[in-house]
């Protein structure tokens, strides 16, 4: 009988054993891969970018420091701007961008000067100096339209314009066009409607802006007021109604842009809320929030910008034809307002406040004619319109008018169909 010998699973042949030992020796001479010495470290970003709008009552120096730019870099920014941009012209609510390192060194500063230009201050990676330049903002012009209605949900022109997908800027521009026809402080009613055709500028990498309003209409208490932008042969432009009559009036209907309300009218006998005596109230009181802008109702000369215990801060403006307008209880005067200066219709004279004998923020607006106080609201209604379209330009105006009215009609139809 033949016997078969089987190797034990744990006993290797001499050759296998030698091979294994040599392999082990070779592996032992190869250094092991390095092992991590600790946890992973997250590196901070090299730069920090801030995009915002300029806050009120600040300076360029404060703006940069508040966003982490080191003091030495702030000085270099101001120095680089010399001859390009005056830092004192920094305006609140304008967009800006700051890019800086984590240590506060400035890489880039951009500030939107206006809708057409922006300031850029940048540093080169290989040089410590900063470069400053004013550059145009690339933009594309298109024609747009909007329409809306004053109702329970959109109870003001601001709200209705927002519902139509547009911003406050367009609402203000629309109100300014009709400022001689409609007092947006007192005469806007529910179910009033508007339509507007305007220029829109699409700006690369920035919010779009508005150009001129080309045509508009406002339905107010059953009447329809229309405005058509038309440029005369001499290059001057204005807004006219369908018959070519100017919408510009000698006086604006209100010294406030709109949204406040009349709280006390013109009266020869009214009980004073503080003195508790009956006395004449020779003007109109408009309730408005502190800081609301107050504008001159007509072109003229500032006769006084003063303060006293009764009227508070007051501006008085002399106009042609024997008129003078009064703006009382202001919180502050508009920048640059001083006695003797010329101002235009719609220029700011101050801001609503509660200085002097006043129970709360409001504007007292008064008007005199040949030295005697008159009712401003009644007087405004009697103001004649400006110059109409000249007869020689009437044919050209009619072509512009017809195109504008067709576009307005189309925008209104679209809005009602939605």
ABEGO torsion letter per residue (X at the ends): XBBBBBBBAABBBAAAAAAAAAAAAAAAABBBBBBBABBBBBBBBABBBBBBBBBBGBBAAAAAAAAGBBAAAAAAAAAAABGABBAAABBBGBBBBBBBBAAGBBABBBBBABAABBBBBBBBAABABBBBBBBBBBBBBBBBBBBBBBBAABABAAAAAAAAGBBAAAAAAAAAAAAAABBAAAABBBGBBBBBBBBBBBBBGBBBBBBBBABBBBBBGGBBBBBBBBBBAAGBBBBBBAAGBBABBABBABABAEGBBBABBBBABBBBAAAGBBBBBBEBBBBBBBGBBBBBABBEBBABBBBBAAAEBBBBBBBBGGBBBBBBGBABBBBGBBBGBBBBBGBBAEBBBABEBBAEBBBBBBBBBGGBBBBAAAAAAABBBBBBBBAAAAAAAAAAAAAAAAAAAAAAAAAAAX
